[in-house]
Amino acid sequence: MKKKQSWEEIEILSWERFDQVINSMKHREWLFRGQSNAGWVLQTSLDRMFTDIQPIIENAKGKVRKFAEGDHEKLLIKKFKSNANLYLPFMPDNEKTLEWLAIMQHYGAPTRLLDVTLSPHIAAYFALESGSDDCSIYAFHQTAIKNANFENLKAATYEAL
């Protein structure tokens, strides 16, 4: 095992080793994410969208108004909410931002959420499903990830919604 940044990286070359590592963890305390390319950074769909359009914004230089990611996200949420009653049998309360983001994520809208699972085996499926090179499976302690999510989703950020 080698240290890399603030996390531990474990190279696993067999299913038996994967089971050993997973069985040494308390499953209920962890969330997992599988990615089919070990070279990919952990990035939300919203972050990927901004990364993809950044060259367009830079090319436009002064020709477009300032592009604010937070404002764009608020606009996406507002637009989704305004049309949700046409498609959803149930809608969360307006101030339940995390629930709205989860529904948006489910329907393919770009959000700041990262898909994770309670099952290391489901994460392994997503890591191995289409990958031909090295893949990665991330394990996050639930308490740490919940604290980070709720800190990032303070209601004050979304007062106008």
Summary of the structure (lengths in Angstrom):
residues: 161
radius of gyration: 18.7
end to end distance: 45.9
largest distance: 56.6
contacts: 352
relative contact order: 0.21
helix: 50%
strand: 12%
